[in-house]
């Protein structure tokens, strides 16, 4: 190798035979063999691959296999495989067809969609409010949003007992408006479930949307205003396109975990408003029917992936139409 080619390259003081080897490449300013670089890269990948295999792939495979197993008389898992758990999930049983399980899945999807929708409707005004504060005070407002994360979810849900109790202001207002009878509380009820769900997941939508709102191109807002755009038109043509990335992240962070939530519905509905998360929890604890619980969990994951795939496909389709 000539001095001109090797000048300034560490490790260039190699023999002519070694430097003439076609497997020698320049990698991060050093001469090295491709096989050695490959082994080094593999060494960096192995810990991540092992982590994913142990904590994601293997549990998923085990869950899938158990979904087609059977429950023994005393709750033990019998490794005789069939489609009984799937047919049971679809409502077919010893006494014929029943829509109970499908109703629970549909209700879970409805609660997740309603929760996500209200979180979006509340997050945009909140994001604009914080973005309009002086830069020195924005950190305080963001901290107030993050404070609930400093407390355990169960404790936060217990706090709603006080807010929705029979002596609370909200309950007194509901009694005054005729929504409930005097002496009763606002929980257990579907209203309490939705309120608890929205308060739990609001930060997951508000923070990504705020991050996008903070970077808005104000000149586009002024252009829409100059063209007599008001209200919904301004939001649709100037705000929504610039905040789609934050909105997409917020929807994903809210819709997916909301479908499997069981703590809030179980505590604020008095176990009367069962969602799919509660159904799974019952199978693994009280009923001890692990195979059926695994099938419900697997179906929930499949439904979540389908929703994410549809959402992502629509986003890609819109990007292609624009391009």
N, C-alpha and C positions, 0 to 999 in steps of 0.2 A: 504494500500500500504506500503510495507516495506521501511525502511530507505535506503536500498541499491539501490532500484529502483528509489527513488525520490531524491536522493542526488544531489544537484546542479541544480535542475530543479525549476524555479520560479513557485510559485503557487502549489507546491507539498504538502503543508501543508493542505491537504483536508481530510475530514472524510473518513472512510473506505467504507461507502456506496456510496459516490460520486466517489471515485477513482475506485470502482469496476464496475462502469457504462461502458458498452462496447462502448458507443458513445463518450467516452473521448479519445482524441488523443493528441499526442505531436506535436505541430505546432509552428515552429520557437522557440524552446526551452521553450514553455509554454504548460501547460495542458489546453485544451479547448474542448468544445463540437463540434461535426461535424456540427450540425445545425447552431451554431453561426459562425463557419468558413465559411459555405456556404452563410450565410447572408452577412458576411463581403466581400466575393469575389463577390457576386452579386452587392453589393454597388459600388465596383470598376468598374464593367462592365457597370452599368446603364448609366453613362455619355457618354461613347463611343457608346453604342447602340442607345441612343437618338440622338447623333450627326449624326451617319450614317443614321438613319431613317429620320431625318428632312432634311438633306442636300444631301442625295444620293438616298435613297429608295423612299421617297415620290415624289421628282421631277421626278424620272424615271417612277414611276407609272402614274403620271399626264401626262408626255410626251407621254407615251404609249396610254393612254386613248384618249388624244387629237389627236393622229395620225389617229384615225378612226372616228373623228368628221367631221363636214362640215363647210365651210365658208359661211357666210351670204352675202347679197347683199352689205352691207356697211362695210364688214370686220369683223363682229362679229362672234363669235364661236357658231355654232348651234350643240347642243348635240344630233344629230341624226347619228347613227353609220353605217358605210358602208366600203367597200373596195375600194372606189373611189380613195382615195389618193394613195393607193398602185398601182392600175392599172395605174394611171397617172404617177407615178414615173417610172413604167416599159415602159412608152411611149404610152399607149393607151388613146386616147382622143376623143373629139367630131368629129375631122376630120380624125380619123384613127390612125395608129401607127406612132410614130416619135422617133428616137433614141437619141434625144437631151439630155435628162436627163441621159441616160446610158453613153453617150459620156462624159458628165461632170464628172460622177463618175469614168469612166475609165481614164480620163485625170488626175483627182486628184490622183488616185493610181499610175499612171505613174510618176507624179511630185514627189510624196512622195518617190517612189523607187529610182528615179534618184538622188534626193537630198540626200537620205541616202547613196547611193553608193558612190557619190563623197565625202561626208563627211568622209566616212570610208577610201577612198583612200588618202585623205589629212591628216587624223588624225594619221595614223601610222607613216609616216615620221616626223610629228610634235611631236608626243609622243617620238620617239627615239631621236630626236634632243634635246628636253628638258631634257630627262633622261641622255643624255651625257654631260649636263652642270655640272659645279661644284655645289655641294649641296647648297651653299650659294646663287647662282644665279638662281636656279630653281624657287624660289618663285617669282622672278621678271617676269619670262616668264609666269608663271601661272597667275599672276596678269594681264598681257597684254591680256591673253585669256578671263579673266573675266571682263575686263573693259567694253565691250559692254553691259553687263547686268546692268551696272550702269545707262544706258540711256533707255528711253522708246522706245519700238519697232517702234512706228510711227515716232519718231524723227530719229531713225537709218535708217528707210526706206526712209525718206525725204533726208537723206544725200546722198543716191544713185542718187538722181536727179542731184547733183553736179558732182558726179563721172562719170555719164553716160550722162551728158549734151552735147550739141553740141560743146562746147568749151573745153571739157576735153581731156586729153591725150589719154584715151582709145578710145574715139570717133574719134580723129584724126588718130590713128593707124588703126581703122576699115575702115575709109575712104581711107587711103593709101593702105590698102590691098584689097580694092574693095568690102567690105562686105555691106557698106551702101553708100548712095549718100552724097555729100558734103552739109553741112548746116543742116543735120538731126542729131538727137540724137539716142542713143542706147536704148532709151525707148520711148514709150511703146513697149515691145516686149517680146517674150517667153524667150529670152536670159537674159533679165533684171530680169524676174521672177525667173529663176533658180539661177542667181547670188545672188539675195536677199535671196532666201530660203537657199542656201548653207551657206552664211555668217551668217544667223540667227541661224542655227542649228549646225554649226560646233563645238562650245564648248560643246554641249550635247554629242557628240561622242568623241571628243578629250580628255576630262577629264577622263571618265571611262577607255579609252584605255591607257592613260598615267599611271593611277593607276595600271593597270595590267602590263604594260611594266616595270615600276619601280621595280617590284618584280620578274622579269624574272630570271630563273635559268641559269646563264651564262655558266655553265658546259655543259648543253644540246646544247647550240649554238656551243661550242667548239667541242663537240662530232660530231655534224653534219658536221662541217667544216673538222674535221679529216677524215671523211668518204667521202670527196670530194663533200659535198653538197654545192651548190651555188644558189644564187638568190631565185627563187620561191621554190625550194626544202627546203632550210633553213627556209624560212618563213612558209611553210606548215607543216613541221615536228617538228620544234623547237619553233617557235614564236606563230603561230595560236593556237595550243592546250593550251598554257599557258595564252593566252589573250582572250579566248572565253568568260569568264565571263564578262569582260569589254566590249567586242564587243556586247554581247547580251544586256547589259544594254543600250549601246549607240544606238543600233538599235531600241529598244523599246521607248527610250526617243525622238527619231527623227521621226520614221515612223508614230507613232500614231498622234502626234500633227501636223505633216506636211500634213496629209490627210485632216485635218479640217482648215488649215490656210486660212485666207481670207484677212488679212491686206496687206501682201506683194503682192499677185497677183492683188488685187484691185488697189493698188497704182502704181505698176510698169508695169502693162499691160494696164492701161487706161480702165479697165473694158472690155477688149477685149479677155482676156484669163481666162474665168470663171472656177473656181473650185467649188467643192461641198460646201466649206465654204462660198463662195460668193453667191451660190444659196440659202443656208439657211439664210444668212444675208438679202437677198432681200425679202424672204418670210415674215420675221418678221419685216421688216421696210417699204419698199416701197409698196410691194404688199399687205401686211397685211393679208396674208393667213397663219395663225398660224397652222392650222391642217396639211396642206401640208408641211410646214417647219418642223413640229414635225415628220412627216413621214420620211422626208429626214434625219433628225438628228438621228432618230432611226435606219434607214438603215445604216448610217455611223458607228454608234456604233456597230451594228451587224457585218458589214464587218471588222471592226477593231478587234473585238473579234475572228472572224474566222481566220484572219491572225496571231494573237498572238497564237491561239490554234495550228495552223499548225506549226508555228515556234517552239513552246514549244514541240510539239509531235516529231518533228525531233530531237531536242536536247536530249529528253529522249530516243529515239530510238538509237541514237549514243552512249549514255552512257551505255545502256543495251548491245549493241554489243561489246563494249570495255570490259565490266565486264564479 
